[in-house]
Each structure stands twice: as structure tokens, then as C-alpha cells.
């Protein structure tokens, strides 16, 4: 298999885990390259549902090495709970010790990060970003402010003490005088770090440089992202975005592999669109059609349980995602959710409600999005169950026409089509 990156191409929740799980069958090494436990990925195998947040979705295979890369941020208690939950579903502890690896360069989400995240989101009230309040943003902020704690620091008490002497005084002033929150003593942080060390110790790969060099030379690599391109810190609906880069460029950095390692970039789109949290969503449906999409698609967050906002497929933002995300092909998920719709709409342009101007370019200033409305193209539905289709030829003609039109609008091929939640409910159109 070519070295492949799987990227969410909308607002997250596109079904990346299922696509990663499928492609992992042919990969030797799966690496998660950004984000933290704010992500929610679901894999269904033989009717059994596995929920992933930070662990790479390929962990269900016996002979794969799965790594949490340097670009990720780790909340160790969340990771522990995630591992225990998967073990309760029949995966052994020995399997995790053999297959799960953690980069020592990944950053740690501390308790004060979650304190700050929760306070900040609540304080914004109607202007909130819509974060999961898991401390991801504050962890990345400290990383780029050069005041973060990395996994490797947990295993060197001298280094940790020196770092805390520099970090903690500033952090406590921030907690007290900016956020009106309780400060932490150095002893409290040291104990927290000892606890985190015990959780992570079985999995940390201190020999990562030699191991990754060998993998790049001899193994096939699958890169797994979280969130989606429209939540990218640079190219997404800023400021209603995540704190990392879920693009193919972000994969190269976050996985410690380098850009030339990536040979194929699969962008995962739903056959419609959803979004969790705040921010612009031009094709959002707040009527009974949107509610129908939500109920049939089971559109509720894996991490938060929040109901997802639903809308028609937006070819303008999708074409933008292809451009900035470096996508080479598409995996389209949840096509079966549209089985009972008489009409299916696709936004092919935006109309400025103030000027009447039509644009097919994505407006990056999201505060102007309230001035735009979608220009739709209407497609006939297929009104039949496609969940048992095993090949492209078995799909009804109207479904094929819909897929062909999406390919024309995006400019790249749809090579994977998901017609149900289970691993087996997938059509490969390559």
C-alpha cells in the first residue's frame, strides 16, 4: 500500500475512523498525527461499536503498530479510560502493550489546562467557540509559548523540576489573576506528573528515531487525522477552529515523518454535512429535513453527546478543502443516510444577500458568512436501501449520478463509498 493520510475534509465527524480501520488492513504502521481526546472516532466491526478518541483506529488489528505522534496532545486519564473501555470489549492488555506506542515528544494536557478551557468557554457565553472543554486549546497554546510539558519530561524529574520552576509561577498568576481560578503548588503538579508517568510508561517509545527510520524504509504507513480541514487553525472557519492542522501538511509534521513520506491523501466527506459547536455553516438546515438527517444519521457527538448541526453537501467548501488539504481522492461516507430522500441538494455557489453577487470561491472571513445563502442544485433521490450493495454497479442509477456530480464539482475521484456503519458495508470504486 502507498503511504496514505486520511483527512477529515469537512467539520470533523466525517467517518475517518471507519476509513482508517479499512485501510489499516494493508498498512504496517498507523500514526495519529494531531489533536487529542477532543476527537471522537467510531469503528463498527461485526456489529460491535468501538469508540476512539486518541488511540489510532487501526489498533483492532493484531499485527499493526499504532503510534500517538508528536503532534498530538495527551490527557493521560482520558487515554487510560479509553484503553480500559476497549479492553472491556475484548481487546487484551497485552495487545495494547505490544501494539500501542507514544511519542515522547507529545505534549501533556495538565489539570490547569482543563481548568482554563472550561472557564474560558463559559465566560464567552454567546460568543463561545464550542470546544469540548478538555484542555486541548490551552495545551497547544502552552506548546507554542514554549511552556509546555512533554511526555519525556515525566521520566526525568530534574528536567521536570527545572521546567516547573519557570512555568508554574507564570501559570499560577494566569490562573489567579486572569481566570480567578485556584493555583497549583509545585508538589501537586509533581504528583500529577508521577501519576501520568505510571499510565503512559508501558507505551512510550524512547527508541522512536531508529524505529521510524526503519519504518520509513521498509513499511507502509497510514496517517490518521482528527477533526477536519474546515476546523484547521490556518484554513478553517477561524476563530471557530481547532488548535492544530488536520491537513496532509499537518500529518507530515505531527507524525515526525516528513512530507515526502506521504504518497496518497484521502479526504473523508459525508454525503451531506454536519458540524458540532459554534461557527459558520452556510448549508445548515434548521427545519424538519435537518432533523431527519440527524435522526437517520445518528448525528450526536462521540465525545460530547451533543446533537450535530446538519445540512446539505457544500461543494464550495469541499473544493476549498481539496485545495488547501492537498487531497488526491475522496472517501464518501453515509451515502445510505440519503436513501429515503425524494430530493437531495448540493450547494454549487453562494449568493451574497446584500449585493446579489454569485461566488464559487470560499469566503475565508466567516463573519461575512451571514450575508451568504447557498445556491442549490437539486438531484433526484433513489428511494431504496443501498446498505447491502457490495459494488458500484449494484448502486441505483440516481446514486451513481449523485456520486458522478460530486466528482465533477470536486475535481478528484471518489474511490471509497460507505453505505453503512459496519466495516463490511463499503464499496471500493478504484
DRENZAKOL-858706 format. One line per 10 residues: number of its first residue (from 1); for each residue x, y, z of C-alpha. Coordinates in Angstrom, 1 decimal, always signed. Layout:
BEGIN
NUM> X Y Z | ...
***
This chain:
BEGIN
1> +0.0 +0.0 +0.0 | +1.1 +3.6 -0.7 | +1.8 +5.7 +2.4 | -1.6 +7.2 +2.9 | -3.0 +10.0 +5.0 | -6.7 +10.0 +6.0 | -8.0 +13.5 +6.5 | -11.4 +14.8 +7.6 | -12.5 +17.2 +4.8 | -15.5 +19.0 +6.5
11> -16.1 +20.0 +10.1 | -15.0 +16.6 +11.6 | -17.2 +13.6 +12.3 | -17.0 +12.5 +8.7 | -16.3 +8.8 +9.4 | -12.5 +8.9 +9.4 | -12.2 +6.1 +11.8 | -14.0 +3.6 +9.6 | -11.9 +4.6 +6.6 | -8.7 +4.4 +8.7
21> -9.8 +1.0 +10.0 | -10.4 -0.3 +6.5 | -7.1 +1.0 +5.1 | -5.2 -0.2 +8.1 | -5.7 -3.8 +6.9 | -3.0 -3.1 +4.3 | -0.7 -0.9 +6.4 | +2.1 -1.9 +8.7 | +2.2 +1.3 +10.9 | -0.7 +3.6 +11.8
31> +0.1 +7.0 +13.4 | -2.3 +9.6 +14.8 | -0.7 +13.0 +14.0 | -2.7 +15.7 +15.7 | -5.4 +16.6 +18.2 | -6.2 +15.0 +21.5 | -9.1 +13.3 +23.3 | -11.4 +16.0 +21.9 | -11.8 +13.8 +18.9 | -14.4 +11.1 +18.6
41> -13.9 +8.2 +16.1 | -16.2 +5.2 +15.9 | -15.4 +1.8 +14.3 | -18.1 -0.9 +14.0 | -16.9 -4.5 +13.5 | -19.4 -7.3 +13.3 | -22.0 -5.1 +14.9 | -19.7 -4.2 +17.9 | -19.1 -0.5 +18.3 | -15.6 +0.8 +19.4
51> -15.2 +4.5 +20.4 | -11.8 +6.0 +19.9 | -10.6 +9.5 +21.0 | -6.8 +9.4 +20.9 | -5.8 +5.9 +20.1 | -5.3 +5.2 +16.3 | -8.3 +3.4 +14.8 | -6.1 +0.6 +13.5 | -5.5 -0.7 +17.0 | -8.0 -3.5 +16.5
61> -5.6 -5.4 +14.2 | -3.2 -7.8 +15.9 | -0.1 -7.2 +13.7 | -0.1 -3.4 +13.4 | +1.9 -0.8 +15.3 | -0.1 +2.2 +16.3 | +1.6 +5.4 +17.4 | +0.3 +8.6 +19.0 | +2.6 +11.1 +17.4 | +4.5 +14.2 +18.5
71> +1.8 +16.5 +17.1 | -0.8 +15.1 +19.5 | -1.6 +16.3 +23.0 | -2.4 +13.7 +25.6 | -4.6 +13.8 +28.6 | -3.4 +10.7 +30.4 | -6.5 +10.0 +32.4 | -8.6 +10.1 +29.3 | -6.2 +7.8 +27.5 | -6.3 +5.3 +30.4
81> -10.2 +5.3 +30.3 | -10.2 +4.8 +26.6 | -7.8 +1.8 +26.8 | -9.9 +0.3 +29.6 | -13.1 +0.8 +27.6 | -11.6 -1.0 +24.6 | -10.3 -3.8 +26.8 | -13.8 -4.3 +28.2 | -14.9 -5.0 +24.6 | -12.5 -7.9 +24.3
91> -9.1 -6.4 +23.3 | -6.3 -7.7 +25.7 | -4.0 -5.6 +27.8 | -1.1 -7.5 +26.2 | -2.3 -6.4 +22.8 | -2.0 -2.7 +23.8 | +1.4 -3.2 +25.3 | +2.6 -4.8 +22.1 | +0.9 -2.5 +19.5 | +0.4 +1.0 +21.1
101> +3.3 +3.4 +21.0 | +3.5 +7.0 +22.2 | +6.0 +9.6 +21.0 | +8.0 +11.1 +23.9 | +7.6 +14.5 +22.2 | +3.8 +14.7 +22.5 | +2.6 +17.3 +25.0 | +0.7 +16.6 +28.2 | -2.7 +18.2 +29.0 | -2.5 +19.2 +32.6
111> -5.3 +19.8 +35.0 | -4.8 +23.6 +34.8 | -5.3 +23.3 +31.0 | -8.8 +21.9 +31.5 | -9.5 +24.5 +34.2 | -8.7 +27.3 +31.8 | -10.6 +25.7 +28.9 | -13.7 +25.3 +30.9 | -13.6 +28.8 +32.3 | -12.8 +30.5 +29.0
121> -15.6 +28.7 +27.1 | -18.2 +29.5 +29.8 | -17.0 +33.2 +30.0 | -17.5 +33.7 +26.3 | -21.2 +32.9 +26.7 | -23.0 +33.6 +23.3 | -19.5 +34.1 +21.7 | -18.2 +30.7 +22.7 | -16.1 +28.7 +20.3 | -17.8 +25.4 +21.0
131> -14.8 +23.4 +22.4 | -15.1 +20.1 +24.2 | -13.6 +21.8 +27.4 | -10.9 +19.1 +27.5 | -8.0 +21.5 +27.7 | -6.8 +20.9 +24.1 | -6.5 +24.6 +23.1 | -4.7 +25.7 +26.2 | -2.3 +22.7 +25.9 | -1.4 +23.8 +22.3
141> -1.1 +27.4 +23.4 | +1.5 +26.4 +26.0 | +3.3 +24.3 +23.5 | +3.7 +27.2 +21.1 | +4.5 +29.6 +24.0 | +7.4 +27.2 +24.8 | +6.0 +26.5 +28.3 | +4.5 +23.0 +27.8 | +5.3 +19.7 +29.5 | +6.1 +16.8 +27.1
151> +5.8 +13.1 +27.7 | +9.6 +12.7 +28.0 | +9.6 +15.3 +30.9 | +7.6 +12.9 +33.0 | +10.5 +10.5 +33.0 | +13.2 +13.0 +34.1 | +12.5 +14.5 +37.5 | +15.4 +17.0 +37.3 | +14.1 +18.4 +34.0 | +10.6 +18.5 +35.2
161> +11.6 +20.4 +38.3 | +13.6 +22.9 +36.3 | +10.7 +23.4 +33.9 | +8.2 +23.9 +36.7 | +10.4 +26.5 +38.3 | +10.0 +28.5 +35.1 | +6.4 +27.6 +34.2 | +4.5 +27.4 +37.4 | +5.0 +30.9 +38.7 | +3.7 +32.4 +35.4
171> +0.9 +29.8 +35.2 | -0.4 +30.5 +38.7 | -0.5 +34.2 +38.1 | -2.6 +33.4 +34.9 | -4.9 +31.1 +36.9 | -5.4 +33.6 +39.7 | -5.5 +37.0 +38.1 | -6.8 +36.3 +34.6 | -9.2 +33.4 +35.3 | -9.9 +33.7 +39.0
181> -9.0 +30.0 +39.4 | -7.2 +28.1 +42.1 | -3.4 +28.0 +41.7 | -1.3 +24.8 +42.0 | +1.6 +24.0 +44.2 | +4.7 +22.5 +42.7 | +4.2 +19.4 +44.8 | +0.7 +19.0 +43.4 | +2.0 +19.2 +39.8 | +4.8 +16.7 +40.6
191> +2.3 +14.2 +42.0 | +0.1 +14.7 +38.9 | +3.0 +14.0 +36.7 | +4.0 +10.9 +38.6 | +0.5 +9.6 +38.1 | +0.7 +10.4 +34.4 | +4.0 +8.7 +34.1 | +2.6 +5.4 +35.5 | -0.2 +5.5 +33.0 | +2.0 +6.2 +29.9
201> +5.1 +4.2 +30.8 | +4.1 +0.9 +29.1 | +3.7 +2.6 +25.8 | +6.3 +5.4 +25.4 | +8.7 +4.7 +22.6 | +12.1 +6.2 +23.5 | +13.7 +4.5 +20.6 | +11.4 +6.3 +18.1 | +14.1 +7.8 +15.9 | +15.6 +4.4 +15.0
211> +12.1 +2.8 +14.7 | +10.7 +5.4 +12.5 | +13.8 +5.3 +10.2 | +13.2 +1.6 +9.8 | +9.5 +2.0 +9.2 | +10.0 +4.7 +6.5 | +12.4 +2.4 +4.6 | +10.6 -0.9 +4.9 | +6.9 -0.5 +5.9 | +3.7 +1.1 +4.7
221> +2.4 +4.0 +6.8 | -1.1 +5.1 +7.4 | -1.5 +8.6 +8.9 | -4.8 +9.3 +10.8 | -6.0 +12.8 +11.5 | -8.7 +14.2 +13.8 | -11.3 +17.0 +13.3 | -11.4 +18.3 +9.7 | -9.9 +20.7 +7.3 | -12.7 +23.3 +7.9
231> -11.5 +23.3 +11.5 | -7.8 +23.8 +10.6 | -6.1 +26.6 +12.6 | -5.0 +28.4 +9.5 | -7.6 +27.5 +6.8 | -10.7 +26.7 +8.8 | -13.6 +28.9 +9.9 | -11.3 +30.9 +12.2 | -11.7 +31.5 +15.2 | -14.2 +28.7 +15.4
241> -11.5 +26.1 +14.8 | -9.3 +23.5 +16.5 | -5.8 +24.2 +17.7 | -3.8 +22.1 +15.2 | -3.6 +21.3 +11.5 | -5.7 +18.4 +10.2 | -4.2 +18.7 +6.7 | -1.7 +16.5 +4.8 | +0.9 +19.1 +5.7 | +0.0 +18.7 +9.4
251> +0.3 +14.9 +9.0 | +3.9 +15.2 +7.9 | +4.9 +17.4 +10.9 | +2.8 +15.7 +13.6 | +3.9 +12.2 +12.7 | +7.7 +13.0 +12.6 | +7.8 +11.5 +9.1 | +8.4 +14.4 +6.6 | +6.2 +15.5 +3.7 | +7.9 +13.2 +1.1
261> +6.7 +10.1 +3.0 | +3.1 +10.8 +2.0 | +2.1 +9.4 -1.3 | -1.7 +9.5 -1.2 | -4.2 +11.8 +0.6 | -7.7 +10.5 +1.2 | -10.2 +13.2 +2.1 | -13.3 +11.9 +4.0 | -16.6 +13.6 +3.3 | -20.1 +12.8 +4.4
271> -22.7 +12.7 +1.6 | -24.2 +15.7 +3.4 | -22.6 +17.9 +6.1 | -22.6 +18.2 +9.9 | -21.0 +20.5 +12.4 | -20.7 +20.4 +16.2 | -20.3 +23.6 +18.2 | -20.3 +27.2 +17.0 | -19.3 +28.8 +13.8 | -20.4 +29.4 +10.2
281> -22.4 +26.7 +8.3 | -23.9 +28.1 +5.2 | -25.9 +25.0 +4.2 | -27.2 +24.3 +7.7 | -30.8 +23.0 +7.8 | -32.8 +24.0 +10.9 | -36.1 +22.5 +9.6 | -37.5 +19.0 +9.6 | -35.1 +18.0 +6.8 | -32.2 +18.8 +9.0
291> -33.8 +16.9 +11.9 | -34.4 +13.9 +9.5 | -30.7 +13.9 +8.6 | -29.8 +14.0 +12.3 | -32.0 +11.1 +13.3 | -31.3 +8.8 +10.4 | -27.5 +9.5 +10.5 | -27.3 +9.3 +14.3 | -25.7 +12.7 +14.4 | -24.7 +13.0 +18.0
301> -21.1 +13.6 +19.1 | -19.0 +10.6 +20.2 | -17.0 +12.7 +22.7 | -19.7 +15.2 +24.0 | -23.0 +13.6 +23.0 | -24.0 +17.0 +21.6 | -26.5 +17.0 +18.7 | -24.7 +17.8 +15.4 | -26.0 +20.6 +13.2 | -26.9 +19.1 +9.8
311> -27.1 +20.4 +6.2 | -26.7 +19.6 +2.5 | -23.4 +18.9 +0.9 | -21.5 +22.1 +0.3 | -19.3 +21.8 -2.9 | -17.8 +25.2 -2.3 | -16.2 +24.4 +1.0 | -15.4 +20.9 -0.3 | -13.5 +22.2 -3.3 | -11.6 +24.6 -1.0
321> -10.8 +21.6 +1.3 | -9.4 +19.7 -1.7 | -7.2 +22.7 -2.5 | -5.7 +23.5 +0.9 | -5.8 +20.0 +2.3 | -3.8 +18.5 -0.5 | -6.3 +15.8 -1.3 | -5.8 +13.2 -4.0 | -9.1 +11.3 -3.7 | -12.3 +11.1 -1.7
331> -13.9 +8.6 +0.7 | -17.6 +9.4 +0.8 | -19.4 +8.1 +3.9 | -23.1 +7.8 +5.0 | -24.5 +7.7 +1.5 | -27.1 +5.3 +2.8 | -28.5 +8.1 +5.1 | -29.9 +9.7 +2.0 | -31.9 +6.5 +0.9 | -35.3 +7.9 +1.8
341> -35.0 +11.5 +0.5 | -37.1 +12.4 -2.6 | -34.7 +15.2 -3.4 | -31.1 +15.8 -2.5 | -29.5 +19.2 -2.7 | -25.9 +20.2 -3.3 | -24.6 +23.8 -2.9 | -22.7 +24.8 -6.0 | -22.3 +28.5 -5.3 | -23.1 +31.2 -2.7
351> -25.2 +34.2 -3.3 | -24.5 +37.5 -1.4 | -27.8 +38.5 +0.0 | -26.7 +42.2 +0.2 | -25.3 +42.6 -3.4 | -26.8 +39.7 -5.3 | -23.3 +38.6 -6.4 | -22.7 +34.9 -7.0 | -19.4 +33.4 -6.0 | -17.9 +29.9 -6.3
361> -14.9 +30.8 -4.1 | -15.0 +30.1 -0.4 | -15.1 +33.3 +1.6 | -12.5 +32.8 +4.4 | -13.8 +35.6 +6.6 | -16.5 +33.7 +8.4 | -18.0 +36.8 +9.9 | -19.3 +37.6 +6.4 | -21.0 +34.2 +6.0 | -24.3 +35.5 +7.5
371> -24.5 +37.5 +4.2 | -24.4 +34.4 +2.0 | -27.0 +31.9 +1.1 | -26.4 +28.6 -0.8 | -27.3 +28.3 -4.5 | -28.5 +24.7 -4.8 | -28.5 +22.1 -7.5 | -31.3 +19.5 -6.9 | -30.8 +15.8 -7.5 | -33.5 +13.0 -7.6
381> -33.2 +10.6 -4.7 | -33.0 +6.8 -5.2 | -35.7 +5.8 -2.6 | -34.2 +2.3 -1.9 | -32.0 +0.6 +0.6 | -28.3 +0.6 -0.6 | -26.8 -0.7 +2.6 | -26.4 -4.2 +1.1 | -24.7 -3.0 -2.1 | -21.3 -4.7 -2.5
391> -20.1 -3.0 -5.7 | -20.5 +0.3 -7.6 | -22.5 -1.4 -10.3 | -25.1 -2.5 -7.7 | -25.9 +1.1 -6.7 | -29.1 +2.6 -8.2 | -28.6 +5.0 -11.1 | -29.6 +8.1 -9.2 | -27.0 +7.3 -6.6 | -24.4 +6.9 -9.3
401> -25.4 +10.2 -10.8 | -25.1 +11.9 -7.5 | -21.6 +10.5 -7.0 | -20.5 +11.4 -10.5 | -21.7 +15.0 -10.0 | -19.7 +15.3 -6.7 | -16.6 +14.1 -8.5 | -17.1 +16.8 -11.2 | -17.6 +19.5 -8.6 | -14.5 +18.4 -6.5
411> -12.2 +17.6 -9.4 | -11.0 +14.4 -7.8 | -12.3 +10.8 -7.8 | -14.5 +9.1 -5.2 | -12.6 +5.8 -4.6 | -14.3 +4.6 -1.4 | -18.1 +4.7 -0.7 | -19.5 +3.8 +2.7 | -23.1 +2.5 +2.7 | -23.4 +1.6 +6.4
421> -21.6 +1.8 +9.7 | -20.0 -1.7 +9.6 | -16.6 -2.4 +8.2 | -18.1 -4.6 +5.5 | -20.5 -2.1 +4.3 | -18.0 -0.4 +2.0 | -17.6 -0.1 -1.8 | -14.2 +0.4 -3.3 | -14.6 +2.1 -6.7 | -10.9 +2.2 -7.6
***
